[in-house]
Amino acid sequence: MLKFIKQSNWFTGILIFFMPVTLIVFLGSQMAYSQVKSKFEAYQNIPEITTLAELENLPVGQLVMLRGRISEATPLHNGTLTSDLIIYQERPTDGREVRYQEEFPLIFPEFVMELPDGTLPIIPSLTREHIIQNELHTVTDGDRQRTGFRIGDVVTVQGQWQSPALNEVTGITSVHKQALLAEWEIAFQQVRWARNGSGLLTLLSIALLVLQLRRAKAIKKEAEEWQTPTTTTAPII
């Protein structure tokens, strides 16, 4: 392989040398593309609901995105004030390194969502990971930072409709479904570009390697023919 690279120009040599890397990147990006595509298509089919009447027309267990306001009827715990963040995640303040074994909690309790035609309990999942995105408020507490939501904020949650509550809720965000899909579309495009780019480089590298091998074989054959002595038979007098 190194011999072929040395006999090539610098551009061809670099492509051939990094061909295994581009192949691995291509295979990885292809897997990521398939996963992102399937999730994107699944999210596209999730209905966005804004009223209780719409929910009641859905079958039990239907996965939905429900958009409404965090109600003042939400129960507060451990001395939490109505002006405090009730759903949040902690992070280190900007520029601070994470200390050894330091943990940052994600707080996602049950709350009540207010809709135009009533209220609905929101029950987070006890077994699945919770996701908080597009937070509306930031509170700094020493060298820690909390970002999240307060009572009165308009949010979108994802969960399963099981009257009279939305259960197995896994995510909360401040934006509506179309804005989320726009964000995921950008990520989807980036994965697609990575896949196409790495695939093109891999094919180009393979083509150049094949050409280089044929060229080396032709040069070797020509050299062998040149070095092979020719014999002539002298005439008998």
N, C-alpha and C positions, 0 to 999 in steps of 0.2 A: 504493500500500500504506500509506504513512504517513498519507495523508488518511483512509483507512478506520480506521486505528488511533486517530487523534485523535477521530473521531466515535464511537468505542466507549467503553464503560466501561473502567476500568483493568484488570480481570481478563481481559476479552475481548481487549483490546489486547495484553496480555502474551502470551497464548496464540497469537494470530495472529503477533506479532512473532517468537516463538521457534519457530514451526512448522517452518522449515527445519532447525533444530537438532534438534528432537525426531524429525523424519523421519530424519535421518542416524543418530541414536542408535538408533532402531528398526531400521533396516536393518543396522547393525553388530551389534546385539544378536541379531538374527534369525540372522545368519551364525554368530555365536559359539554360539548355542543349538544350531544344527544340528550344529556340530563337536563340542561337548561331549556332545550326546546320542549321536552315533555312537560316540564314544570310550567313553562310559559303558556303552553296550550291548555294545561289544566286550570291555571289561574284565569285565563280568558273565559272559561266556561262557568266560573263561580259567579252567581248573581249578586249584585249589590242592592241591598234592601235598606229602606229608610223609614218604613212604617210597620206597625204591628199587624195591620190588615194584610200586608204583603206576606209577612212571615206565616200567618195562619193559613194561607193558601198553599204553603209548601209542605212536602212530605216530611215526616219525622226523620231526623238524621241528615237532612240536607245541609251540605256545607255552604255557608253564606258569608258575605262581607256585609256587616251591619254598620251603618253610619248614623251617629246621633251625638247627643251631648251628655257628658258625665253629670249625673243628676246630684242635686243637693241632698237627695234622700240616701246617698251612699253612706253606709256606716263608717265611722272613723274609729281607729283603734290606737292604743298606746299614746294618748294625748295628742294625736295629730290634729292640727288646726285646718279649717276649711281653706286657708290660704297656702297651706303646705302642699308639696308634691305628694300625691297618693300613689302614683305609678311612676317608677323611675329606675334608672340604672346608674351605678356609680362608676367613675373613672378617676384616674389620677389627673391632677391639674396639668395643663399644658407645660411640657418641658420637664416634668418630674418623672424619674425612673421608677418602675415598679419594684418594690422591695421583695426580698426573699419570702416566699409563701404568703404574700399579701393577697387578699381576696377582695373582690368588689361585688357586692350583692346586686341582684336584680329583683326589685319589689313589684309584684304584679298580683295584688289581692282582688277579691271579688268586689264588684261595684255595680251601681245601678245606672242604666242608660236611659236617658229621656228621649222619647220619640214624639212626633207631632200628635199621635193618638194614644199615648200612654207611656208607661215605663216597663223596663225589662231587666231582670237580673243577668249579669254577665259573670259566668263561672269559668275561671282559667283552668286549663288542663293540669292535672296533678302528675302526669307521667311524661309529657312532652316538653321540649324546650320552648321557652317564651322568647319572643322577639319584640323589641321596642324600637321603632323607627320614627324619624322626622319629629323629634320631640319639640315641644313649644316653649319650654322653660328651662333655664339653667340656674342652678344654685351652687355657689362655692362654699364649702365647709372646710376651712383649713387648707390642707393640701389635697383635698378630694373635691370632685365636682359631680353634682347630680343633675341629670337631664331627664325630663319627663313631663307629666301632665297633672293639672289641677282640676278641681271641681269647676264645672262650667265650660271646659274645653270641648270642642267638637272633634270627635275621633272616629276612626274606622277600626273595627275589630273583626277577626276571622274566627268562626267557630261553627258548631253543629246546632241546628235548631231542634230543640227538644222541649216542647211546651211544658211549663210556662217560662223557660229560660233559654239563654244561649250557652251551651255547654262546650267543654273541650276547646276553649278559646286559647289560641296559641300566639296571636300577634295583635299588636295595636300600633296605629300610626295616625298622624294628623291629616294625611292627604286622602283623597278619594281614590276609587279603583282606577280610573283612567290615568291619574298621575302616577300611581304605582306601576301600571302597565308600561307607561312611557319610560320609567326608570329601568324596568326589566328589559325593555326593548333595546336600550342603550347597551346594557350588559350583554344581551344576546348578540348584538351586532359586533361587539368587541371580541367575543369568543369565536364568532364566525370568521372575522378577519384573521384572527390568530390561526385558526384551522386552515383557511385557504392559503395564507402566506407560507406557513410551515409545509403544507402539502406541495405547493409549487416549488419551494426550495428543495424539498426531498426528491421530487421527480427530476428537477434539473440536475441535481447532484448525481443521481443514478444514471441519467443519460450521459453526462460528462464522463463518469467512471467507465461506462461501456465503451464510449468512443476512445478513451485513453487506453483501455485494455486492447482494443482492436489495433490502435496505432502502434502500441508497444509490440504486439504480436507480428504486425507487418514489418516493423523495423528489424525484429529479431530474425524473421524468415529471410529478409533481404540480406542481412549480414551473413547468415549461414550460407546462402547461395553464393555470395561474393567470395567467402573464404574456402569453399569447396574446390579443390584443384581439378582441372580438366586434363585428361590424358589423351594423347594421340598415338596412333599406331604407325610406326615408321614403315615405309614401303620396303619390301624384300627385293633386293637387287639380285 
